[in-house]
């Protein structure tokens, strides 16, 4: 059974900004990015414990083709996306959210 997925405000902003940036680089690339992230989120929703914990209870899933990870928490009734994070950034940015 898949769980509901909820984005924190900062995570949704990161996700939308990244999709917009990729779309500006090449038409259709933003859609490709969204498709890859949505694939990761579907996998997380179906099997939330699949990915390892990387910081406290925060788990990390890698986005294919793009230098991004999805960081999330498994709550009793939902999955909370903490960050859609570019891997070259300082991880203290997302760690401050948990």
DSSP file (Angstrom, degrees, kcal/mol; ACC not computed):
  #  RESIDUE AA STRUCTURE BP1 BP2  ACC     N-H-->O    O-->H-N    N-H-->O    O-->H-N    TCO  KAPPA ALPHA  PHI   PSI    X-CA   Y-CA   Z-CA
    1    1 A X              0   0    0      0, 0.0     2,-0.2     0, 0.0     0, 0.0   0.000 360.0 360.0 360.0 128.2    0.0    0.0    0.0
    2    2 A X        -     0   0    0     45,-0.1     2,-0.2     1,-0.1    44,-0.2  -0.532 360.0-135.4 -80.1 144.1    1.4    3.4   -1.0
    3    3 A X        -     0   0    0     42,-1.4    75,-0.2    -2,-0.2     2,-0.1  -0.640  26.7 -96.0 -95.9 156.7    1.5    6.2    1.5
    4    4 A X  E     -a   78   0A   0     73,-0.8    75,-3.1    -2,-0.2     2,-0.5  -0.430  37.4-140.9 -66.0 143.4    0.6    9.8    0.9
    5    5 A X  E     -a   79   0A   0     73,-0.2     2,-0.4    -2,-0.1    75,-0.2  -0.934  18.2-174.8-112.7 132.0    3.5   12.1    0.0
    6    6 A X  E     -a   80   0A   0     73,-3.1    75,-3.0    -2,-0.5     2,-0.4  -0.992  13.6-145.3-127.2 132.4    3.7   15.6    1.4
    7    7 A X  E     -a   81   0A   0     -2,-0.4     2,-0.2    73,-0.2    75,-0.1  -0.776  16.4-127.8 -92.4 135.7    6.4   18.1    0.4
    8    8 A X     >  -     0   0    0     73,-2.3     4,-2.4    -2,-0.4     5,-0.2  -0.521  34.0-108.4 -69.4 154.2    7.7   20.6    2.9
    9    9 A X  H  > S+     0   0    0      1,-0.2     4,-2.1     2,-0.2     5,-0.2   0.889 119.2  49.5 -54.9 -45.0    7.5   24.1    1.5
   10   10 A X  H  > S+     0   0    0      1,-0.2     4,-2.3     2,-0.2    -1,-0.2   0.889 110.6  50.5 -64.2 -39.1   11.2   24.4    1.0
   11   11 A X  H  > S+     0   0    0     70,-0.3     4,-2.4     2,-0.2    -2,-0.2   0.907 109.8  49.3 -66.4 -42.2   11.4   21.0   -0.7
   12   12 A X  H  X S+     0   0    0     -4,-2.4     4,-2.6     2,-0.2     5,-0.2   0.897 110.9  50.8 -64.4 -39.6    8.6   21.9   -3.2
   13   13 A X  H  X S+     0   0    0     -4,-2.1     4,-2.7    -5,-0.2     5,-0.2   0.921 110.6  48.7 -63.3 -44.5   10.3   25.2   -3.9
   14   14 A X  H  X S+     0   0    0     -4,-2.3     4,-2.5     2,-0.2    -2,-0.2   0.924 112.6  49.2 -59.0 -45.2   13.7   23.4   -4.6
   15   15 A X  H  X S+     0   0    0     -4,-2.4     4,-2.3     2,-0.2    -2,-0.2   0.930 113.8  43.9 -61.7 -49.5   11.9   20.9   -6.9
   16   16 A X  H  X S+     0   0    0     -4,-2.6     4,-2.4     2,-0.2    -1,-0.2   0.896 113.6  51.3 -65.5 -41.1   10.1   23.6   -8.9
   17   17 A X  H  X S+     0   0    0     -4,-2.7     4,-2.4    -5,-0.2    -2,-0.2   0.909 111.1  48.2 -63.3 -41.9   13.1   25.8   -9.2
   18   18 A X  H  X S+     0   0    0     -4,-2.5     4,-2.7    -5,-0.2     5,-0.2   0.922 111.3  49.7 -65.5 -43.9   15.2   22.9  -10.4
   19   19 A X  H  X S+     0   0    0     -4,-2.3     4,-2.1     1,-0.2    -2,-0.2   0.916 112.4  48.3 -61.1 -42.5   12.6   21.8  -13.0
   20   20 A X  H  X S+     0   0    0     -4,-2.4     4,-1.9     2,-0.2    -2,-0.2   0.911 110.9  50.8 -63.2 -42.8   12.4   25.4  -14.2
   21   21 A X  H  X S+     0   0    0     -4,-2.4     4,-1.3     1,-0.2    -2,-0.2   0.935 111.2  47.3 -62.3 -46.9   16.2   25.7  -14.5
   22   22 A X  H  X S+     0   0    0     -4,-2.7     4,-1.8     1,-0.2     7,-0.3   0.886 109.9  53.4 -62.9 -38.0   16.5   22.5  -16.5
   23   23 A X  H  < S+     0   0    0     -4,-2.1    -1,-0.2     6,-0.3    -2,-0.2   0.869 106.7  52.6 -65.3 -35.2   13.7   23.6  -18.8
   24   24 A X  H  < S+     0   0    0     -4,-1.9    -1,-0.2     1,-0.2    -2,-0.2   0.796 106.6  54.1 -69.1 -27.6   15.5   26.9  -19.5
   25   25 A X  H  < S-     0   0    0     -4,-1.3     2,-0.3     1,-0.3    -2,-0.2   0.899 131.7  -8.8 -73.3 -40.5   18.6   24.9  -20.4
   26   26 A X  S >X S-     0   0    0     -4,-1.8     3,-2.2     0, 0.0     4,-0.6  -0.920  79.6-102.7-159.6 131.6   16.8   22.8  -23.0
   27   27 A X  T 34 S+     0   0    0     -2,-0.3    -4,-0.1     1,-0.3    -3,-0.1  -0.317 109.4  17.0 -56.4 128.4   13.2   22.4  -23.9
   28   28 A X  T 3> S+     0   0    0     -5,-0.0     4,-1.9    -2,-0.0    -1,-0.3   0.120  97.1  99.2  95.0 -20.1   11.8   19.2  -22.4
   29   29 A X  H <> S+     0   0    0     -3,-2.2     4,-2.4    -7,-0.3    -6,-0.3   0.863  80.6  54.8 -68.8 -34.3   14.7   18.7  -20.0
   30   30 A X  H  X S+     0   0    0     -4,-0.6     4,-2.4    -8,-0.3    -1,-0.2   0.898 107.9  49.6 -62.6 -39.9   12.6   20.1  -17.1
   31   31 A X  H  > S+     0   0    0      2,-0.2     4,-2.4     1,-0.2    -2,-0.2   0.883 109.1  52.3 -65.2 -38.3    9.9   17.5  -17.9
   32   32 A X  H  X S+     0   0    0     -4,-1.9     4,-2.1     2,-0.2    -2,-0.2   0.916 109.5  49.6 -62.4 -42.7   12.6   14.8  -17.9
   33   33 A X  H  X S+     0   0    0     -4,-2.4     4,-2.5     1,-0.2     5,-0.2   0.940 110.8  48.9 -61.0 -48.0   13.7   16.0  -14.5
   34   34 A X  H  X S+     0   0    0     -4,-2.4     4,-2.9     1,-0.2     5,-0.2   0.909 110.0  52.3 -59.1 -43.2   10.2   16.0  -13.1
   35   35 A X  H  X S+     0   0    0     -4,-2.4     4,-1.9     1,-0.2    -1,-0.2   0.900 110.5  47.5 -61.5 -41.4    9.6   12.4  -14.5
   36   36 A X  H  X S+     0   0    0     -4,-2.1     4,-1.9     2,-0.2    28,-0.2   0.916 114.0  46.3 -67.4 -42.5   12.8   11.1  -12.8
   37   37 A X  H  X S+     0   0    0     -4,-2.5     4,-2.6     1,-0.2    -2,-0.2   0.919 111.7  51.6 -65.9 -42.5   11.9   12.7   -9.5
   38   38 A X  H  X S+     0   0    0     -4,-2.9     4,-2.4    -5,-0.2    -1,-0.2   0.866 107.6  53.8 -62.5 -35.2    8.3   11.5   -9.7
   39   39 A X  H  X S+     0   0    0     -4,-1.9     4,-2.0    -5,-0.2    -1,-0.2   0.913 109.7  47.2 -63.4 -43.2    9.7    8.0  -10.4
   40   40 A X  H  X S+     0   0    0     -4,-1.9     4,-2.6     2,-0.2    -2,-0.2   0.921 112.0  50.2 -62.9 -44.3   11.7    8.2   -7.2
   41   41 A X  H  X S+     0   0    0     -4,-2.6     4,-2.8     1,-0.2    -2,-0.2   0.888 108.8  51.7 -65.0 -38.9    8.8    9.5   -5.2
   42   42 A X  H  X S+     0   0    0     -4,-2.4     4,-2.1     2,-0.2    -1,-0.2   0.909 110.9  48.5 -62.5 -41.2    6.6    6.6   -6.5
   43   43 A X  H  X S+     0   0    0     -4,-2.0     4,-2.0     2,-0.2    -2,-0.2   0.912 112.6  48.3 -64.7 -42.5    9.2    4.1   -5.4
   44   44 A X  H  < S+     0   0    0     -4,-2.6    -2,-0.2     1,-0.2    -1,-0.2   0.929 111.0  50.7 -62.3 -45.7    9.5    5.8   -2.0
   45   45 A X  H  < S+     0   0    0     -4,-2.8   -42,-1.4     1,-0.2     3,-0.4   0.881 113.5  44.8 -61.1 -39.8    5.7    5.8   -1.6
   46   46 A X  H  < S+     0   0    0     -4,-2.1    -1,-0.2     1,-0.2    -2,-0.2   0.822 134.5  14.2 -74.8 -31.7    5.4    2.1   -2.4
   47   47 A X    ><  +     0   0    0     -4,-2.0     3,-1.9    -5,-0.2     4,-0.3  -0.588  67.9 174.4-145.8  76.4    8.4    1.0   -0.2
   48   48 A X  T 3  S+     0   0    0     -3,-0.4     3,-0.5     1,-0.3    -1,-0.1   0.728  79.3  54.2 -62.6 -24.4    9.4    3.8    2.2
   49   49 A X  T 3  S+     0   0    0      1,-0.2    -1,-0.3    -5,-0.1     4,-0.1   0.394  80.4  96.3 -91.4   5.0   12.0    1.7    4.0
   50   50 A X  S <  S+     0   0    0     -3,-1.9     2,-0.2    -6,-0.2    -1,-0.2   0.856  75.4  64.3 -60.8 -38.6   13.9    0.8    0.9
   51   51 A X  S    S-     0   0    0     -3,-0.5    10,-0.1    -4,-0.3     2,-0.0  -0.612  89.0-107.3 -97.1 150.1   16.4    3.6    1.2
   52   52 A X        -     0   0    0      8,-0.3     8,-1.7    -2,-0.2     2,-0.3  -0.318  30.3-109.0 -73.4 151.2   19.0    3.9    4.0
   53   53 A X  E     +B   59   0A   0      6,-0.2     6,-0.3     1,-0.1     3,-0.1  -0.612  34.7 176.4 -74.4 139.1   18.9    6.5    6.7
   54   54 A X  E     +     0   0A   0      4,-3.3     2,-0.2    -2,-0.3     5,-0.2   0.569  69.9  15.9-120.2 -17.6   21.6    9.2    6.3
   55   55 A X  E >  S-B   58   0A   0      3,-1.3     3,-2.5     1,-0.2    -1,-0.3  -0.763 121.7 -51.0-160.7 106.9   20.9   11.6    9.1
   56   56 A X  T 3  S-     0   0    0      1,-0.3    -1,-0.2    -2,-0.2    -3,-0.0  -0.458 122.9 -21.6  59.1-124.3   18.7   10.7   12.1
   57   57 A X  T 3  S+     0   0    0     -2,-0.2    17,-0.4    41,-0.1     2,-0.3   0.361 108.9 117.7 -95.7   4.0   15.5    9.4   10.5
   58   58 A X  E <   -B   55   0A   0     -3,-2.5    -4,-3.3    15,-0.1    -3,-1.3  -0.569  49.4-158.2 -76.7 131.9   16.0   11.1    7.2
   59   59 A X  E     -BC  53  72A   0     13,-3.0    13,-2.2    -2,-0.3     2,-0.4  -0.756   4.2-140.5-109.5 157.6   16.4    8.7    4.2
   60   60 A X  E     - C   0  71A   0     -8,-1.7     2,-0.4    -2,-0.3    -8,-0.3  -0.970  14.5-176.5-126.4 130.1   18.0    9.4    0.9
   61   61 A X  E     - C   0  70A   0      9,-2.3     9,-3.1    -2,-0.4     2,-0.3  -0.987  24.6-130.1-122.4 135.2   16.9    8.3   -2.6
   62   62 A X  E     - C   0  69A   0     -2,-0.4     2,-0.5     7,-0.2     7,-0.2  -0.658  12.6-135.9 -88.5 136.7   19.0    9.1   -5.7
   63   63 A X    >   -     0   0    0      5,-2.4     3,-0.6    -2,-0.3     5,-0.5  -0.805  25.6-124.3 -89.8 125.7   17.5   10.7   -8.8
   64   64 A X  T 3  S+     0   0    0     -2,-0.5   -24,-0.1   -28,-0.2   -28,-0.1  -0.388  85.9   8.3 -69.4 147.8   18.7    9.0  -12.0
   65   65 A X  T 3  S+     0   0    0     -2,-0.1     2,-0.3     1,-0.1    -1,-0.2   0.183 117.8  75.1  72.6 -15.8   20.3   11.2  -14.7
   66   66 A X  S <  S-     0   0    0     -3,-0.6     2,-2.1     2,-0.2    -3,-0.2  -0.938  87.4-115.9-129.7 148.9   20.4   14.3  -12.6
   67   67 A X  S    S+     0   0    0     -2,-0.3    20,-2.7    -5,-0.1    21,-0.3  -0.290  78.2 111.6 -81.2  57.3   22.7   15.2   -9.7
   68   68 A X  E     - D   0  86A   0     -2,-2.1    -5,-2.4    -5,-0.5     2,-0.3  -0.911  47.4-162.3-129.4 153.8   19.8   15.3   -7.2
   69   69 A X  E     -CD  62  85A   0     16,-2.1    16,-2.5    -2,-0.3     2,-0.6  -0.948  17.3-135.0-128.1 154.0   18.7   13.3   -4.2
   70   70 A X  E     -CD  61  84A   0     -9,-3.1    -9,-2.3    -2,-0.3     2,-0.5  -0.958  19.9-162.2-108.7 121.4   15.3   13.2   -2.5
   71   71 A X  E     +CD  60  83A   0     12,-2.8    11,-2.5    -2,-0.6    12,-1.7  -0.890  20.7 164.8-106.2 132.4   15.5   13.3    1.3
   72   72 A X  E     -CD  59  81A   0    -13,-2.2   -13,-3.0    -2,-0.5     2,-0.4  -0.955  32.7-134.7-148.7 160.9   12.5   12.2    3.2
   73   73 A X  E     - D   0  80A   0      7,-2.5     7,-2.5    -2,-0.3     2,-0.7  -0.924  20.9-134.0-115.3 142.8   11.0   11.1    6.5
   74   74 A X  E     - D   0  79A   0    -17,-0.4     2,-0.2    -2,-0.4     5,-0.2  -0.883  28.6-176.8 -98.9 111.4    8.7    8.1    7.0
   75   75 A X        -     0   0    0      3,-2.7     3,-0.0    -2,-0.7     0, 0.0  -0.610  41.6-100.0-100.0 165.1    5.8    9.2    9.2
   76   76 A X  S    S+     0   0    0      1,-0.2     3,-0.1    -2,-0.2    -1,-0.1   0.850 118.6  15.7 -55.6 -37.0    3.0    6.8   10.4
   77   77 A X  S    S+     0   0    0      1,-0.1   -73,-0.8   -74,-0.1     2,-0.3   0.468 129.0  23.1-117.8  -3.2    0.6    7.9    7.7
   78   78 A X  E     -a    4   0A   0    -75,-0.2    -3,-2.7     2,-0.0     2,-0.5  -0.968  66.1-114.5-155.2 167.5    2.6    9.7    5.2
   79   79 A X  E     -aD   5  74A   0    -75,-3.1   -73,-3.1    -2,-0.3     2,-0.6  -0.939  28.8-153.0-105.5 131.0    6.0   10.4    3.6
   80   80 A X  E     -aD   6  73A   0     -7,-2.5    -7,-2.5    -2,-0.5     2,-0.7  -0.928   6.4-145.3-110.6 116.3    7.4   13.9    4.1
   81   81 A X  E     -aD   7  72A   0    -75,-3.0   -73,-2.3    -2,-0.6   -70,-0.3  -0.715  18.3-179.8 -80.9 116.5    9.8   15.1    1.5
   82   82 A X  E     -     0   0A   0    -11,-2.5     2,-0.3    -2,-0.7   -10,-0.2   0.830  62.9  -6.9 -85.1 -37.3   12.4   17.2    3.3
   83   83 A X  E     - D   0  71A   0    -12,-1.7   -12,-2.8   -72,-0.1     2,-0.6  -0.982  38.6-150.0-161.2 145.0   14.4   18.3    0.3
   84   84 A X  E     - D   0  70A   0     -2,-0.3     2,-0.4   -14,-0.2   -14,-0.2  -0.936  50.3-168.5-111.6  99.5   14.9   17.7   -3.4
   85   85 A X  E     - D   0  69A   0    -16,-2.5   -16,-2.1    -2,-0.6     2,-0.4  -0.787  30.3-133.1-115.2 129.9   18.6   18.5   -3.1
   86   86 A X  E >   - D   0  68A   0     -2,-0.4     3,-1.8   -18,-0.2   -18,-0.3  -0.629  26.1-135.1 -73.1 129.4   21.4   19.1   -5.6
   87   87 A X  T 3  S+     0   0    0    -20,-2.7    -1,-0.1    -2,-0.4   -19,-0.1   0.608  98.6  61.9 -68.9 -12.6   24.3   17.0   -4.5
   88   88 A X  T 3  S+     0   0    0    -21,-0.3    -1,-0.3     2,-0.1     2,-0.1   0.567  87.4  94.1 -88.3  -7.1   27.0   19.7   -4.9
   89   89 A X  S <  S-     0   0    0     -3,-1.8     2,-0.5     1,-0.1    -4,-0.0  -0.359  92.7 -89.6 -80.2 163.5   25.3   21.9   -2.3
   90   90 A X    >   -     0   0    0      1,-0.1     3,-2.0    -2,-0.1     4,-0.4  -0.609  31.0-142.8 -72.5 121.7   26.3   22.0    1.3
   91   91 A X  T 3> S+     0   0    0     -2,-0.5     4,-2.3     1,-0.3     3,-0.4   0.654  92.1  80.6 -64.9 -13.6   24.1   19.4    3.1
   92   92 A X  H 3> S+     0   0    0      1,-0.2     4,-1.6     2,-0.2    -1,-0.3   0.790  81.6  69.0 -61.1 -24.2   23.8   21.7    6.2
   93   93 A X  H <4 S+     0   0    0     -3,-2.0    -1,-0.2     1,-0.2    -2,-0.2   0.953 109.9  29.9 -59.1 -51.5   21.1   23.4    4.2
   94   94 A X  H >4 S+     0   0    0     -3,-0.4     3,-1.7    -4,-0.4     4,-0.3   0.821 113.0  63.8 -80.7 -29.2   18.7   20.4    4.4
   95   95 A X  H >< S+     0   0    0     -4,-2.3     3,-1.3     1,-0.3    -1,-0.2   0.822  93.4  63.6 -63.3 -29.2   20.0   19.2    7.8
   96   96 A X  T 3< S+     0   0    0     -4,-1.6    -1,-0.3     1,-0.2    -2,-0.2   0.637  94.4  63.8 -69.1 -11.3   18.8   22.4    9.4
   97   97 A X  T <         0   0    0     -3,-1.7    -1,-0.2     1,-0.2    -2,-0.2   0.585 360.0 360.0 -87.8 -11.4   15.2   21.4    8.4
   98   98 A X    <         0   0    0     -3,-1.3    -1,-0.2    -4,-0.3    -2,-0.2   0.424 360.0 360.0-113.8 360.0   15.1   18.3   10.6
